[in-house]
Amino acid sequence: MGATAGAVWGRTEQQDYRSRVRGTLLGVAVGDALGTPVNGLGIDAIREAHGAEGLVDLAPAYGRRGAVTHITQLTLFSVDGLIRAHVRRDTGAWHPPTDVHRAYLRWAATQRDWGPDERRKDDGWLAREEWLYARRDPHQSLLLGLGDEIMGTPDTPKNPGEAGPEAATRSAPFGLLVGWEPQLVAQLAVECAAQTHGHPAASLAAGAYAVIVHALALGESLDGAVQRAFAMLAARPGHQPVSDALQHALGAVRQGMPGPERVTELCGAGTAESLVGAAVYCALVAADVRHGLCLAVNHDGPSAATGALTGGLLGALHGETALPPAWLAELEGRPTVLELADDFAMEMTQGPALHGPGGSSPGWLARYPRA
């Protein structure tokens, strides 16, 4: 698996890119946090608990406002794995799915252990963040798929029948590889999805979502980004459920005022392709980020996953400054998200200066070990 040659980044381009990286990762996290308190509730129960408009602000979950789930945790480890892959490329070792899988295994350790193990020197800094050592209702498919060191692949996937959204919800970072061609971004997302979700529609939904984020991070419109996903999907066997879900989302935009009933219908049975479609719909009809996220969590479907997927799209589209500051202020792990986002942007734009033939930064290699 390869990538296109890196572009020469001017200061303005670097600043725009960093804002979109920050926006994407913060958007995933804040959408996750907004939806978590009502996850699993129907719209009637949500209105009973939060009023006629439903949930319109952060609410307590896991003992605090702004708490995130395994969705945000795994998204961060996706970023960590991608940085490590690019750092290791200097050694001649270049297989990003393996590096992402190792990162997911480090996440799996946070679900088993009480805290960081200082003896694991090659874990890097993210795995030493104590707040991540919290089990936030991870789906069984994640624990089973990452329960041993065998890596699932598209040919021999883990959990072959698993069609849920958990792989798609951690796939926004693949779309931030703006130096890659869309087909390579999709392939990487599909390969990494197969590590826990073997159903073809679940893997292709992750690929489609990553391609949409990729186009948004490059400055395209959301409509244009979805068309990119259609083009990618058309060449892949088994794409019809994912293509149909996206087409359904586009059609719903023209069917009157957005509301919970429309989002519930798009979410369907809660499969990966349905939730990606619902997220695309929420982002397309959003008057602003707050409106889009509230629409994404107030319905009968999985609120945290739909909120996270929608947040990733809106963050990539508009950048970090469009996200509601009051929600970001209370977001669990925000310093970690920002630090990781900035590291990712720096690696993707200035990696050779950090670890190249002309020299390397010992501090960087301590944060992202090559081992």
C-alpha positions in Angstrom: 0.0 0.0 0.0 1.4 3.3 -1.0 0.6 7.0 -1.1 1.1 9.9 -3.5 4.1 12.1 -3.1 3.6 14.8 -0.5 2.8 18.3 -1.7 4.8 21.4 -0.7 2.8 23.0 2.1 2.6 26.8 2.4 1.7 28.4 5.7 -1.9 29.1 4.7 -2.4 25.6 3.5 -0.9 24.2 6.7 -3.1 26.4 8.9 -6.3 25.3 7.0 -5.3 21.7 7.1 -4.6 21.8 10.9 -8.0 23.5 11.4 -9.7 20.7 9.5 -7.8 18.0 11.4 -8.7 19.5 14.7 -12.3 20.1 13.5 -12.7 16.5 12.4 -11.3 14.9 15.6 -13.0 17.3 17.9 -16.2 16.9 15.9 -16.2 13.1 16.3 -15.6 13.5 20.1 -18.2 16.2 20.7 -20.8 14.3 18.6 -20.0 11.2 20.6 -20.3 13.2 23.9 -23.6 14.8 22.9 -25.2 11.5 21.9 -23.9 9.4 24.7 -26.4 10.4 27.5 -29.4 9.4 25.2 -27.8 6.5 23.4 -30.3 3.7 23.2 -33.3 5.9 24.0 -36.2 6.5 21.6 -37.2 10.0 20.7 -40.2 9.9 23.1 -38.0 9.0 26.0 -35.5 11.7 25.0 -38.2 14.3 25.0 -39.6 13.1 28.3 -36.1 13.5 29.9 -35.0 16.7 28.1 -38.0 18.6 26.9 -40.0 19.0 23.8 -37.0 19.9 21.6 -35.1 16.9 22.8 -31.5 17.0 23.9 -30.0 20.4 22.9 -27.0 20.5 25.3 -24.4 18.2 26.9 -25.9 16.1 29.6 -24.2 13.8 32.2 -23.0 10.3 31.3 -20.4 8.2 33.1 -20.5 10.7 36.0 -19.8 13.9 34.1 -20.9 16.2 31.2 -19.0 15.8 28.0 -18.0 12.1 28.6 -16.9 10.2 25.5 -17.1 6.5 24.6 -15.0 3.9 22.9 -15.8 5.7 19.6 -13.6 8.6 20.5 -11.0 6.4 22.2 -10.6 4.3 19.0 -10.6 7.3 16.7 -7.6 8.6 18.7 -5.8 5.3 18.4 -6.5 5.3 14.6 -4.6 8.6 14.5 -1.8 7.2 16.7 -1.4 4.2 14.3 -1.3 6.4 11.2 1.4 8.6 12.7 3.4 5.6 13.7 3.1 4.2 10.2 4.5 7.3 8.7 7.4 7.4 11.2 8.2 3.8 10.5 8.3 4.3 6.8 11.9 5.6 7.1 12.9 2.1 8.1 11.5 0.5 4.9 8.6 -1.0 6.8 5.4 0.3 5.2 2.2 -1.5 5.9 -0.2 1.0 7.6 -2.9 -1.6 8.4 -0.4 -3.4 10.6 0.5 -0.2 12.5 -3.1 0.7 13.0 -3.8 -2.8 14.2 -1.0 -2.4 16.8 -2.6 0.8 17.9 -6.0 -0.9 18.3 -4.3 -3.5 20.4 -3.0 -0.7 22.6 -6.6 0.5 22.9 -7.7 -3.1 23.8 -5.1 -3.0 26.7 -6.8 0.1 28.1 -10.0 -1.9 28.3 -8.3 -4.7 30.4 -5.7 -2.9 32.5 -6.1 -0.5 35.4 -3.6 2.0 34.0 -0.5 2.4 31.8 2.2 -0.2 32.0 5.5 1.7 32.2 7.3 -1.4 31.2 5.9 -1.1 27.7 8.4 1.5 26.5 7.3 1.2 22.8 3.7 2.1 23.5 4.2 5.9 22.9 2.6 8.7 24.7 -1.1 8.2 23.9 -1.2 4.8 25.6 0.1 6.5 28.8 -2.9 8.9 29.0 -4.7 7.6 32.1 -8.1 9.0 31.3 -8.3 6.5 28.4 -8.3 3.6 30.8 -12.0 3.5 31.1 -14.4 1.0 29.6 -17.2 2.9 27.9 -19.5 0.2 26.7 -17.4 -1.1 23.8 -19.4 -3.4 21.5 -18.5 -7.1 21.8 -17.2 -7.1 18.2 -14.4 -4.8 19.2 -13.3 -6.8 22.2 -13.5 -10.1 20.2 -11.8 -8.7 17.1 -9.0 -7.3 19.2 -8.9 -10.1 21.8 -5.7 -11.6 20.3 -2.9 -10.5 18.2 -4.1 -12.0 14.9 -5.0 -9.3 12.5 -8.2 -9.6 10.5 -8.0 -8.8 6.8 -10.6 -8.4 4.0 -9.9 -12.0 3.0 -10.0 -13.4 6.5 -11.9 -10.8 8.6 -12.7 -10.9 12.2 -16.4 -11.2 13.0 -17.4 -12.0 9.4 -21.1 -11.3 10.0 -20.7 -8.1 12.0 -22.4 -5.2 10.2 -22.5 -2.6 13.0 -21.1 1.0 12.7 -18.2 0.7 15.1 -15.5 0.4 12.4 -17.0 3.4 10.4 -17.1 5.6 13.5 -13.3 5.3 14.0 -12.5 5.9 10.3 -12.5 9.7 10.0 -8.6 9.8 10.5 -8.1 7.8 7.3 -9.8 10.6 5.4 -7.3 13.1 6.8 -4.5 11.5 4.7 -4.9 14.3 2.1 -1.7 13.4 0.3 -3.2 10.0 -0.6 -5.4 9.2 -3.5 -9.1 8.5 -2.6 -8.9 4.9 -3.6 -6.0 4.3 -1.3 -7.8 6.0 1.6 -10.8 3.8 1.0 -8.7 0.7 0.8 -6.9 1.5 4.1 -10.2 2.1 5.8 -11.6 -1.2 4.5 -8.6 -3.1 5.6 -8.6 -1.7 9.1 -12.4 -2.2 9.4 -11.9 -5.9 8.7 -9.9 -6.1 11.9 -13.2 -6.1 13.8 -16.1 -5.9 11.3 -16.1 -8.5 8.6 -19.4 -7.8 6.9 -18.7 -6.3 3.4 -21.2 -3.5 3.9 -19.6 -2.5 7.3 -16.1 -2.3 5.7 -17.3 -0.5 2.6 -19.2 2.0 4.7 -16.0 2.7 6.6 -14.3 3.2 3.3 -17.0 5.5 1.9 -17.0 7.6 5.1 -13.2 8.0 4.9 -13.4 9.1 1.3 -16.1 11.7 2.1 -13.9 13.1 5.0 -10.9 13.1 2.6 -12.7 15.2 0.0 -14.0 17.6 2.7 -10.5 18.0 4.2 -9.3 19.0 0.7 -11.9 21.7 0.6 -14.7 20.1 -1.5 -18.4 20.6 -0.8 -20.3 17.8 1.0 -22.3 17.1 -2.2 -19.0 16.7 -4.1 -17.5 14.6 -1.4 -20.5 12.2 -1.5 -20.1 11.9 -5.3 -16.5 10.9 -4.7 -17.7 8.1 -2.5 -20.1 6.9 -5.2 -17.3 6.8 -7.7 -15.1 4.7 -5.3 -18.0 2.4 -4.4 -19.0 1.7 -8.0 -15.7 -0.2 -8.6 -16.2 -2.5 -5.6 -18.1 -5.7 -5.3 -20.9 -5.7 -2.7 -21.2 -1.9 -2.7 -25.0 -1.7 -3.4 -26.2 -1.5 0.3 -23.8 1.4 0.9 -24.5 3.2 -2.3 -28.2 2.8 -1.7 -27.9 4.2 1.8 -26.1 7.3 0.5 -28.6 7.7 -2.3 -31.4 7.4 0.3 -29.8 10.2 2.3 -29.5 12.5 -0.7 -33.1 11.9 -1.6 -34.3 12.6 2.0 -32.8 16.1 1.7 -35.5 17.1 -0.7 -38.4 15.6 1.4 -39.3 18.5 3.6 -38.2 19.8 7.0 -35.6 17.7 8.8 -36.7 16.0 12.0 -36.3 13.0 14.3 -38.7 10.8 12.2 -36.6 11.3 9.0 -33.3 10.5 10.9 -34.9 7.5 12.5 -36.0 6.2 9.1 -32.5 6.7 7.7 -30.8 4.9 10.6 -32.9 1.8 9.9 -31.6 -1.2 11.7 -28.5 0.7 12.9 -26.1 -0.9 10.4 -22.9 0.9 9.3 -24.1 2.0 5.9 -27.4 3.3 7.4 -25.7 5.4 10.0 -23.2 6.8 7.5 -26.2 7.7 5.3 -28.0 9.3 8.3 -24.8 11.3 9.2 -24.5 12.6 5.6 -28.1 13.7 5.7 -27.7 15.5 9.1 -24.6 17.3 7.8 -26.3 18.3 4.5 -29.4 19.8 6.1 -27.6 21.4 9.1 -28.1 25.1 9.5 -24.9 25.1 11.5 -22.8 22.6 13.5 -25.0 22.7 16.6 -28.2 22.1 14.6 -26.6 19.2 12.7 -25.4 17.5 15.8 -28.7 17.9 17.7 -30.5 16.5 14.7 -28.0 13.6 14.7 -28.7 12.5 18.3 -32.4 13.1 18.7 -34.1 10.0 17.1 -34.8 6.4 17.8 -31.4 5.1 16.5 -27.9 4.9 18.0 -27.3 8.5 19.1 -23.6 8.4 20.0 -22.5 6.7 16.7 -24.7 9.0 14.5 -23.5 12.1 16.4 -19.8 11.1 16.1 -20.1 10.4 12.3 -22.0 13.7 11.8 -19.4 15.6 13.9 -16.5 14.2 11.9 -18.2 15.4 8.6 -19.1 18.9 9.9 -15.6 19.3 11.5 -13.8 18.4 8.3 -16.1 20.7 6.3 -16.0 23.8 8.5 -12.8 23.4 10.7 -12.5 23.7 14.4 -13.8 27.2 14.9 -17.3 26.2 13.8 -17.7 23.8 16.7 -19.8 25.0 19.7 -17.2 26.4 22.1 -19.3 25.7 25.2 -19.4 22.0 24.3 -15.7 21.9 23.6 -15.0 23.5 27.0 -16.5 20.5 28.8 -15.3 17.8 26.4 -13.6 14.9 28.1 -10.0 14.5 26.9 -10.0 17.7 24.9 -6.3 18.5 25.6 -5.4 15.0 24.3 -7.5 15.3 21.2 -5.9 18.7 20.4 -2.4 17.5 21.0 -2.9 14.4 18.9 -4.5 16.4 16.1 -1.6 18.9 16.0 0.9 16.0 16.0 -0.9 14.4 13.1 -1.0 17.6 11.1 2.7 18.2 11.8 3.6 14.7 10.7 1.6 14.9 7.5 3.0 18.3 6.5 6.5 18.2 8.0 7.3 14.6 8.6 10.7 14.6 6.8 12.0 17.3 9.1 11.1 15.3 12.1 12.6 11.9 11.1 14.4 12.0 7.7 17.8 11.6 6.2 18.8 15.1 7.3 18.3 14.2 11.0 15.5 13.3 13.5 13.9 14.6 16.6 14.5 12.3 19.6 11.5 13.7 21.3 9.3 12.9 18.3 10.6 9.3 18.1 10.0 8.9 21.9 6.4 9.9 21.3 5.9 7.7 18.3 8.5 4.9 18.5 9.5 3.0 15.4 9.6 -0.3 17.2 
